Amino acid sequence: MDATERDRDTIESILIEYTKIPYSHGDFWTEAVFDRTRDRYVLMNVGWDNKKRVHYCLVHIDIINGKLWIQCDGLEHGVASELLEAGIPRDRIVLAFKSLERRRLTDFAVA
């Protein structure tokens, strides 16, 4: 299995775990959306909370040129920590939701 295939499997396994966590209120759930052809991986909240529509992105990760670009991260502890625990090195994780200037101040990849 090549690195990109392992990355895909790792991202998917991390995101799928969040779809198993039920919410204590409202009628909404978390769903994972995977596009392996374009290497896009999204975790969404969808449904209703009373009369308010729930539809927003929790996590969005793209694989671009062998790096994992975290486009959106709405998790409390951050998905980057889970990617690190799964063996993805810091120099292959881009915190794309931060400005280029701020990324340069982290231990993660800049681009």
trRosetta pair geometry for C-beta under 8 A, 3 or more apart (Angstrom, degrees):
i j d omega theta_ij theta_ji phi_ij phi_ji
1 5 4.7 -122 -171 91 91 129
1 6 5.6 112 129 -57 117 86
1 9 7.8 -8 -180 -4 147 141
2 5 5.1 94 57 10 72 104
2 6 7.2 -135 101 -4 37 90
3 6 5.6 -58 -150 38 33 111
3 7 6.2 37 152 -23 67 104
3 66 6.9 31 105 -143 132 95
4 7 5.4 -50 -147 34 34 115
4 8 6.5 38 152 -22 64 101
4 39 7.5 -68 -166 -103 110 132
4 63 6.4 114 -143 162 92 153
4 66 7.1 -89 -76 -110 93 64
5 8 5.7 -48 -150 32 33 114
5 9 6.5 31 153 -15 64 105
6 9 5.7 -56 -148 39 32 110
6 10 6.1 34 153 -22 66 108
7 10 5.7 -56 -145 36 29 112
7 11 6.3 27 159 -17 66 106
7 63 5.8 110 121 -104 139 135
7 68 6.3 -161 -161 -70 123 110
7 88 7.0 80 -116 -102 87 118
8 11 6.1 -57 -148 37 26 107
8 12 6.2 22 158 -15 63 112
8 34 8.0 91 -166 -164 94 123
8 36 5.8 50 -147 -124 140 99
8 39 7.2 -100 -90 -123 100 83
8 41 7.8 171 -139 -63 63 131
8 63 7.2 -62 -71 -25 76 151
9 12 5.9 -60 -146 41 27 110
9 13 6.2 25 159 -19 65 109
10 13 6.1 -58 -145 36 26 107
10 14 6.5 24 157 -17 63 107
10 83 7.0 87 140 -131 124 72
10 86 4.8 129 -157 150 118 145
10 87 7.5 -121 -114 54 146 92
10 88 6.6 154 126 -48 159 112
11 14 6.0 -60 -152 37 29 109
11 15 6.2 17 158 -11 66 112
11 41 4.7 122 146 59 132 178
11 61 5.5 -143 -141 85 132 145
11 63 7.8 -127 -22 -51 153 107
11 68 7.1 179 -77 -131 121 127
11 83 7.6 8 -90 -101 72 102
12 15 6.0 -62 -143 43 28 104
12 16 6.0 33 160 -26 66 109
12 32 7.2 107 -146 161 67 146
12 34 5.8 18 -104 -96 106 146
12 41 6.7 -122 -74 -130 64 131
13 16 5.9 -49 -140 32 28 114
13 17 7.1 38 157 -27 58 99
13 86 7.8 146 74 -121 117 140
14 17 6.3 -55 -167 20 31 113
14 18 7.8 24 146 -14 60 102
14 79 6.7 106 143 -154 138 98
14 82 5.0 123 -140 136 131 134
14 83 7.1 -47 -52 -72 167 64
14 86 6.7 -86 -62 -45 119 148
15 18 5.9 -54 -164 29 45 112
15 19 7.3 46 144 -23 69 99
15 32 4.5 118 133 -118 114 125
15 34 7.8 156 74 -70 145 101
15 41 6.1 -162 -23 167 157 112
15 43 4.9 -150 -150 -70 106 111
15 59 6.4 -145 -109 78 105 136
16 19 5.6 -50 -159 25 45 115
16 20 7.3 44 148 -22 66 101
16 32 5.6 -63 -84 -8 57 159
17 20 6.0 -56 -165 26 40 114
17 21 7.7 41 145 -26 65 100
18 21 5.9 -46 -158 18 46 114
18 30 5.3 -82 136 129 92 152
18 32 7.4 119 65 -65 97 103
18 43 5.7 25 80 -150 143 141
18 58 7.2 -155 154 101 153 153
18 59 7.7 123 27 10 166 131
18 75 7.8 -99 -100 -98 142 118
19 29 7.4 45 -156 163 73 98
19 30 5.0 -139 -107 98 53 92
19 31 6.0 58 -119 -114 115 33
19 32 5.3 -83 -48 -16 130 98
19 43 7.6 -136 -58 -138 84 96
21 30 6.8 21 59 25 86 136
22 29 7.6 -41 -125 -116 62 84
23 26 5.8 -25 117 60 138 99
23 28 6.1 15 27 72 153 79
23 29 7.1 -142 4 -94 108 43
23 30 8.0 127 -40 -24 103 90
25 49 6.9 55 124 -141 93 96
26 47 6.6 121 148 106 104 120
26 48 6.4 -162 -169 106 91 49
26 49 3.5 -37 -113 -109 130 74
26 50 6.9 -70 -106 -15 81 58
26 54 6.6 69 171 -28 145 146
27 47 5.1 -142 113 170 63 122
27 48 4.8 8 65 62 99 88
27 49 7.4 -172 32 -81 58 37
28 45 5.7 48 152 175 127 91
28 46 6.1 -180 -155 91 93 31
28 47 2.7 -175 -105 57 66 121
28 48 6.2 177 -59 36 91 30
28 49 6.0 -39 -9 -54 125 82
28 54 4.2 -21 -99 67 156 147
29 45 7.4 180 92 -147 26 61
29 46 6.4 -24 63 62 71 79
29 47 5.7 95 10 -36 66 135
30 43 6.2 4 -176 -179 108 94
30 44 6.9 160 -154 83 59 41
30 45 5.5 -36 -96 -93 70 66
30 46 7.8 128 -112 17 24 76
30 58 6.7 -11 -135 -1 114 149
31 43 7.6 172 87 -153 35 52
31 44 5.4 -19 62 63 82 93
31 46 5.8 -16 13 17 115 124
32 41 7.4 -14 -170 -170 97 83
32 42 7.2 152 -159 85 50 51
32 43 5.6 -23 -102 -101 70 70
32 44 7.8 166 -91 20 22 75
33 40 7.9 -19 114 118 93 95
33 41 7.5 162 86 -156 58 38
33 42 4.4 -11 59 63 103 102
33 43 7.8 -170 20 -76 74 25
33 44 6.3 31 -8 -4 115 116
34 40 7.6 162 -156 90 38 59
34 41 5.4 5 -114 -114 74 77
34 42 7.8 -163 -71 29 39 66
35 38 4.7 -6 129 46 120 97
35 39 7.2 -51 97 15 79 11
35 40 4.3 12 53 54 113 94
35 41 7.5 -145 33 -67 66 47
36 39 6.8 25 -156 -81 35 50
39 62 6.0 84 116 -166 89 64
39 63 3.7 -86 175 48 134 98
39 64 7.4 172 99 -59 132 50
40 60 7.4 -17 -168 -166 89 87
40 61 7.7 157 -156 85 43 50
40 62 5.4 -15 -103 -103 68 81
41 59 7.7 -23 118 120 87 100
41 60 7.3 153 84 -155 54 42
41 61 4.6 -15 64 62 105 94
41 62 7.5 179 22 -79 74 35
42 57 6.1 -68 -161 -133 106 103
42 59 6.9 168 -152 91 41 62
42 60 5.0 2 -108 -106 82 77
42 61 7.9 -169 -72 26 43 61
43 57 7.3 99 74 -165 56 63
43 58 4.4 -57 103 66 102 107
43 59 4.0 34 31 43 114 97
43 60 7.7 -136 27 -60 66 47
44 55 7.1 -2 -180 -159 114 59
44 56 6.9 169 -152 88 74 29
44 57 5.8 -44 -101 -102 75 51
44 58 6.6 -178 -100 7 19 87
45 54 5.3 -67 132 157 102 112
45 55 7.2 -155 93 -113 67 20
45 56 5.6 0 52 56 99 76
45 58 6.0 90 -25 -43 92 108
46 54 6.4 151 -155 102 14 87
46 55 5.5 38 -115 -106 68 72
47 54 5.0 -2 64 58 65 115
48 51 7.3 -16 -170 -125 112 16
48 52 6.9 141 -161 73 66 44
48 53 6.3 -43 -105 -108 70 43
48 54 6.2 -170 -90 10 14 94
49 52 5.0 -26 69 68 87 100
49 54 5.2 83 -14 -49 99 118
56 74 7.7 70 130 -40 110 170
57 60 5.4 -1 -180 -42 135 109
57 72 5.1 51 122 98 123 158
57 74 7.1 144 113 -6 62 129
58 72 7.5 142 117 123 19 109
58 74 4.3 -109 -149 60 55 116
58 75 6.5 69 169 -57 102 73
59 70 7.5 -55 -159 -150 86 92
59 72 6.2 179 -142 94 24 82
59 73 5.8 30 -115 -113 78 55
59 74 6.6 -124 -56 32 59 78
59 75 6.3 12 -67 -27 112 106
59 79 5.2 87 -129 -46 133 149
60 70 7.5 118 80 -167 57 49
60 71 4.1 -49 99 67 109 110
60 72 4.1 53 23 32 102 101
61 68 5.7 -10 -170 -173 114 94
61 69 6.7 148 -159 76 57 51
61 70 5.5 -25 -102 -102 83 58
61 71 6.8 -172 -90 11 25 84
61 79 7.0 -118 -59 118 123 150
62 68 7.7 156 80 -157 40 47
62 69 4.6 -15 62 60 89 109
62 71 6.1 56 -3 -32 101 118
62 96 7.9 5 37 4 104 160
63 66 7.4 14 -180 -106 93 12
63 67 7.2 162 -153 78 57 33
63 68 5.9 -28 -99 -98 70 61
63 69 7.4 174 -93 15 17 83
64 67 6.0 -29 70 62 71 85
64 69 5.2 16 17 -14 114 129
64 94 7.9 -43 53 30 110 143
66 92 6.8 -81 140 -139 80 107
67 92 5.0 -155 -122 -164 69 61
67 93 7.1 -172 -171 -76 87 15
67 94 5.3 60 147 -18 127 110
67 109 5.7 -108 -144 87 136 165
67 111 7.9 140 70 164 165 33
68 83 6.3 -162 93 -147 159 153
68 88 6.3 -5 9 -173 143 150
68 92 6.1 59 11 137 88 84
68 93 5.2 -20 68 -110 103 64
68 94 6.8 179 86 23 47 75
69 94 4.6 -18 -109 68 66 117
69 96 4.5 41 -175 -34 93 136
70 73 5.2 15 167 -50 122 116
70 79 6.2 170 -125 71 129 114
70 80 6.1 -78 -31 -65 159 93
70 93 6.8 20 -16 -173 110 90
70 94 6.7 -174 20 86 71 57
70 95 5.6 -19 59 -119 113 47
70 96 5.8 175 70 24 49 86
70 97 6.3 -59 115 -4 85 102
71 96 5.0 -26 -96 82 50 128
71 97 6.2 98 169 -61 28 86
72 97 5.8 110 -99 -83 35 129
73 78 5.6 35 161 -135 138 68
73 79 5.3 -135 -129 16 109 100
73 80 7.1 -20 -115 -19 160 89
73 95 7.8 -55 2 -142 139 84
73 97 6.0 -139 15 12 90 151
75 78 5.8 170 81 -75 101 13
75 79 5.4 111 23 -47 139 76
77 81 5.7 -68 143 41 99 144
77 82 7.9 97 100 -37 110 93
78 81 5.2 93 85 -3 95 99
78 82 7.9 -171 109 1 59 84
79 82 5.4 -55 -160 38 52 112
79 83 6.3 55 144 -23 76 101
80 83 5.5 -53 -148 35 36 113
80 84 6.4 39 152 -21 67 103
80 93 5.5 114 -137 166 98 146
80 95 6.6 -24 -69 -85 145 97
80 108 6.9 -58 -152 -91 142 142
81 84 5.6 -50 -150 34 33 113
81 85 6.4 35 151 -19 64 105
82 85 5.5 -50 -146 37 35 114
82 86 6.3 33 153 -18 65 107
83 86 5.7 -60 -149 40 31 111
83 88 4.2 -40 165 46 92 134
83 93 5.7 134 103 -97 144 133
84 87 7.9 108 178 -19 29 10
84 88 6.3 -83 -83 64 33 79
84 89 8.0 55 -123 -128 71 18
84 90 6.7 21 -104 -70 109 76
84 93 7.3 -61 -63 -18 82 157
88 92 5.7 -115 180 79 90 116
88 93 6.0 95 128 -57 118 107
89 92 5.2 81 68 10 81 103
89 93 7.6 -160 100 -8 43 92
90 93 5.8 -67 -148 36 38 107
90 107 5.3 -30 180 128 152 92
90 108 5.2 -118 -174 -105 86 55
90 109 7.1 165 144 -29 60 72
91 108 7.6 176 -90 -162 29 42
91 109 5.2 91 -166 -72 42 94
92 109 6.2 66 -85 -31 8 138
93 108 5.0 -74 91 -148 90 112
93 109 6.0 154 66 15 38 100
94 103 7.1 7 -161 -144 76 139
94 108 6.5 151 -110 145 27 113
94 109 4.7 -61 -77 84 75 104
94 110 7.2 -3 -125 111 95 13
94 111 6.2 62 -124 -111 137 32
95 98 4.6 24 121 14 109 115
95 102 7.9 -84 99 110 123 100
95 103 5.6 -180 63 -110 94 93
95 106 6.1 44 18 36 138 168
95 108 5.3 95 -14 77 100 153
96 103 8.0 16 -93 -83 31 137
98 102 4.2 -112 173 92 112 121
98 103 5.0 145 94 -61 113 77
98 106 7.3 99 71 -19 164 135
99 102 4.7 89 56 10 80 102
99 103 7.0 -140 95 -10 39 87
100 103 5.6 -52 -145 32 32 114
100 104 6.7 39 154 -26 62 100
100 110 6.8 55 -155 -174 77 97
100 111 7.4 -7 -122 -50 99 115
101 104 6.0 -52 -160 24 31 114
101 105 7.5 25 146 -16 59 104
102 105 5.7 -57 -162 31 42 114
102 106 7.3 40 146 -24 68 102
103 106 5.8 -57 -158 26 43 111
103 108 6.8 -80 -159 80 84 99
103 109 7.8 -21 177 105 118 44
103 110 4.9 124 124 -132 117 62
103 111 7.6 88 118 -46 155 71
104 110 5.6 31 -84 -110 66 119
